Amino acid sequence: MWAEVDKKDNRTIGRCGLCFLDNTPEVELGYVLDKAYWGRGLATEAARASLKYGFAELKLERIVSSRKPGLPTGDAETRDEI
């Protein structure tokens, strides 16, 4: 996972990246972003960069993503954009 940092004030606003899915050999894309920064395309941009890294640099054949129950629908919309 990489930190997402606001360039204006160098504040950490979230994280995004790849990690192993618990108890499986699967690599998962994950991201979390401070609610104040939702709707700006930041999660989509970071997720796309993480996927590019996973496929191009790590030569992964598959990357999965899941949605935790109860999260706002915007999270699903971000996944659809990726």
N, C-alpha and C positions, 0 to 999 in steps of 0.2 A: 504494500500500500504506500502511496505517496501522499504527502500533505498538500492540500489546496490552500493557497495563501492569497489574501487580498493584496494586490500590488500597491494599493494606495497607502495602507498603514502596516503592511507586513504581518497582519493578523491571520492566524490559522482559521479557516472557515469550513474545513471539511477534509475528507480524504477519499481517495479513489485508487483502485488497483486490482491486482490479481492475487489470489491466495487459494490454497487447497481447501476444498469443501470438506467439512468434518467427516471423518470415517469413510472417505471415498478417495479414489485416485483423480477425481475431477478437479479442474481448476475453475474457480469462480471469479467473475467480475463483481466487485462490490464498490459501493460508493455511499457516502453520507455527506450531507451539506447543510450548514446552518440555515434555518428556515428563512432568515433575512435575505438570503442570496438565491432563493428559489425563483424560477421563472426567467432566469437570465441566460440559460443555455450552458451554464458552467458545468453541470453534471454531465450533460451530453458531450461537451467538448473533452472533458477528462476521461469519460468512459471510452470514447472513440480512440483517444490516444493510447489508453491502456490496452484496448483490443488490438490496435495496430502493433504495439510492442509485443504482445503475446503471440500473435501470428507471425509477424515478420522477423522479430529478433529471437524469440524463444522457440520458434518453429512448432508451436502447439497446433494440434489438429482440431481441437475442440475447446471452447470456453463456454461455461454455463452461467446462468444468472437466475436467481430466484427472488421472489418478492415476499417479504414478511407480512403476514396478515395484519390488517389494521393500519397499514401505511396509507397516506393520501394517494388519490388516483394520479396525481402528477408524477409519481414515481413510475407508474406503469407507462405513462405517456413518454417519459424520458427513455425507457427501454425500447419503446416502439420506434423512437426517432433514431436510435443507434442502429 
